[in-house]
Amino acid sequence: MKKVLIFGGLGNASVIANAMIDANMRGYTAYEFDGYINDRDDCDEIEGYKVRGGLKDVKKFIKEGYYFINTIYKIDGQKERIELFDSLLIPEERLATFVHPTAYVAPNVELAPGCVIMPNVSVSPGTKFGKCCRVMVGATIGHNNIIGSHTFIAAGSCVGAYLKIGEGVHISLNATIREFLTIGNYSTLAMGSVLLKDVGEFEVWAGNPAKFLRKAL
Ligand SMILES: CC(C)(COP(=O)(O)OP(=O)(O)OC[C@H]1O[C@@H](n2cnc3c(N)ncnc32)[C@H](O)[C@@H]1OP(=O)(O)O)[C@@H](O)C(=O)NCCC(=O)NCCS
């Protein structure tokens, strides 16, 4: 199996790592989790799994044949985090695309390299994801959406159809999005919100119906 290093620690990285371990136990053989890349937590191990190194070691890991998943993002600071990841120059063919075996992904859905589809997710036909998107447990994604790179769709969210969602967008826990809308780059929809209108770039919207809350940094 191809060995995967996940950028991050406790949180999105560890839940994705555990989903991959669970997938292996169910017979999934494309990738196996091999450890974390983490500069921050000052430890050798996270929940019994190795921290293999930090960002400075990525070049070496590429040479050693590893594959990668990125989970280091931030609602205020999304653009900088994405630029930092891009500066590592990881070849696209080394970004692991992981679909947990309990997810339903319609046959014509397009997943660019580095995308993660977690357990019990449903993705309807004709939807296209840019690279490094993460769709977390139990989210439901409608049909014919265009979703930009590095976008995050949190657990339990319900995303409609014919949407244009930009790069580095954060759809928070249990948010719901009406069909035919546009969400600009680096914007956030807050937890439990119901979105009925278009959202610009670098904007945070919240509530039911969702309203503009503030600019994202
Ligand atoms: C959108 C979000 C980033 C706003 O955070 P923030 O800027 O720190 O905002 P605050 O908590 O200071 O709240 C500011 C105002 O917005 C309101 N607000 C915040 N989140 C809200 C929500 N989800 N729905 C409705 N109103 C909300 C607050 O009540 C507050 O209103 P007030 O000024 O009238 O008291 C945050 O609520 C959120 O949704 N984070 C994402 C969580 C998530 O997805 N977690 C999963 C990751 S795995």
The ligand as an SDF file (V2000), in Angstrom:
LIG
                    3D

 48 50  0  0  0  0  0  0  0  0999 V2000
  -18.5750   31.5260   11.9430 C   0  0  0  0  0  0  0  0  0  0  0  0
  -17.6570   31.4840   13.1240 C   0  0  0  0  0  0  0  0  0  0  0  0
  -16.2140   31.3450   12.5870 C   0  0  0  0  0  0  0  0  0  0  0  0
  -17.8120   32.8170   13.8590 C   0  0  0  0  0  0  0  0  0  0  0  0
  -16.8520   32.8620   14.8650 O   0  0  0  0  0  0  0  0  0  0  0  0
  -16.4510   34.3120   15.5150 P   0  0  0  0  0  0  0  0  0  0  0  0
  -16.0750   35.2620   14.4440 O   0  0  0  0  0  0  0  0  0  0  0  0
  -15.4770   33.9860   16.5940 O   0  0  0  0  0  0  0  0  0  0  0  0
  -17.8190   34.8430   16.0720 O   0  0  0  0  0  0  0  0  0  0  0  0
  -18.3030   34.9740   17.5840 P   0  0  0  0  0  0  0  0  0  0  0  0
  -18.3890   33.6380   18.2280 O   0  0  0  0  0  0  0  0  0  0  0  0
  -17.4830   36.0520   18.2540 O   0  0  0  0  0  0  0  0  0  0  0  0
  -19.7700   35.5120   17.3780 O   0  0  0  0  0  0  0  0  0  0  0  0
  -20.0270   36.7770   16.7590 C   0  0  0  0  0  0  0  0  0  0  0  0
  -21.5370   36.9030   16.6070 C   0  0  0  0  0  0  0  0  0  0  0  0
  -21.9760   35.9480   15.6310 O   0  0  0  0  0  0  0  0  0  0  0  0
  -22.9320   35.0570   16.2040 C   0  0  0  0  0  0  0  0  0  0  0  0
  -22.6630   33.7100   15.6930 N   0  0  0  0  0  0  0  0  0  0  0  0
  -21.5030   33.0340   15.7400 C   0  0  0  0  0  0  0  0  0  0  0  0
  -21.6610   31.8170   15.1810 N   0  0  0  0  0  0  0  0  0  0  0  0
  -22.9460   31.7490   14.8050 C   0  0  0  0  0  0  0  0  0  0  0  0
  -23.6990   30.7450   14.1880 C   0  0  0  0  0  0  0  0  0  0  0  0
  -23.1590   29.5910   13.8640 N   0  0  0  0  0  0  0  0  0  0  0  0
  -24.9880   31.0040   13.8910 N   0  0  0  0  0  0  0  0  0  0  0  0
  -25.5540   32.1910   14.2300 C   0  0  0  0  0  0  0  0  0  0  0  0
  -24.8820   33.1820   14.8280 N   0  0  0  0  0  0  0  0  0  0  0  0
  -23.5940   32.9580   15.1140 C   0  0  0  0  0  0  0  0  0  0  0  0
  -22.7060   35.1330   17.7220 C   0  0  0  0  0  0  0  0  0  0  0  0
  -23.8920   34.8180   18.4210 O   0  0  0  0  0  0  0  0  0  0  0  0
  -22.3060   36.5760   17.8940 C   0  0  0  0  0  0  0  0  0  0  0  0
  -23.4640   37.3730   17.8700 O   0  0  0  0  0  0  0  0  0  0  0  0
  -23.6170   38.6640   18.8660 P   0  0  0  0  0  0  0  0  0  0  0  0
  -22.4870   39.5710   18.4440 O   0  0  0  0  0  0  0  0  0  0  0  0
  -24.9650   39.1690   18.5350 O   0  0  0  0  0  0  0  0  0  0  0  0
  -23.4220   38.1310   20.2330 O   0  0  0  0  0  0  0  0  0  0  0  0
  -17.9570   30.2910   14.0780 C   0  0  0  0  0  0  0  0  0  0  0  0
  -19.2200   30.4920   14.7140 O   0  0  0  0  0  0  0  0  0  0  0  0
  -18.0260   28.9550   13.3330 C   0  0  0  0  0  0  0  0  0  0  0  0
  -19.0340   28.5720   12.7670 O   0  0  0  0  0  0  0  0  0  0  0  0
  -16.8800   28.2120   13.3280 N   0  0  0  0  0  0  0  0  0  0  0  0
  -16.7480   26.9660   12.5810 C   0  0  0  0  0  0  0  0  0  0  0  0
  -16.9290   25.7340   13.4390 C   0  0  0  0  0  0  0  0  0  0  0  0
  -16.7400   24.4780   12.6440 C   0  0  0  0  0  0  0  0  0  0  0  0
  -17.0110   24.3580   11.4770 O   0  0  0  0  0  0  0  0  0  0  0  0
  -16.1900   23.4900   13.2980 N   0  0  0  0  0  0  0  0  0  0  0  0
  -15.8920   22.2580   12.6420 C   0  0  0  0  0  0  0  0  0  0  0  0
  -14.4770   22.1690   12.3670 C   0  0  0  0  0  0  0  0  0  0  0  0
  -14.0160   20.4940   12.3160 S   0  0  0  0  0  0  0  0  0  0  0  0
  1  2  1  0
  2  3  1  0
  2  4  1  0
  2 36  1  0
  4  5  1  0
  5  6  1  0
  6  7  2  0
  6  8  1  0
  6  9  1  0
  9 10  1  0
 10 11  2  0
 10 12  1  0
 10 13  1  0
 13 14  1  0
 14 15  1  0
 15 16  1  0
 15 30  1  0
 16 17  1  0
 17 18  1  0
 17 28  1  0
 18 19  1  0
 18 27  1  0
 19 20  2  0
 20 21  1  0
 21 22  1  0
 21 27  2  0
 22 23  1  0
 22 24  2  0
 24 25  1  0
 25 26  2  0
 26 27  1  0
 28 29  1  0
 28 30  1  0
 30 31  1  0
 31 32  1  0
 32 33  2  0
 32 34  1  0
 32 35  1  0
 36 37  1  0
 36 38  1  0
 38 39  2  0
 38 40  1  0
 40 41  1  0
 41 42  1  0
 42 43  1  0
 43 44  2  0
 43 45  1  0
 45 46  1  0
 46 47  1  0
 47 48  1  0
M  END
$$$$
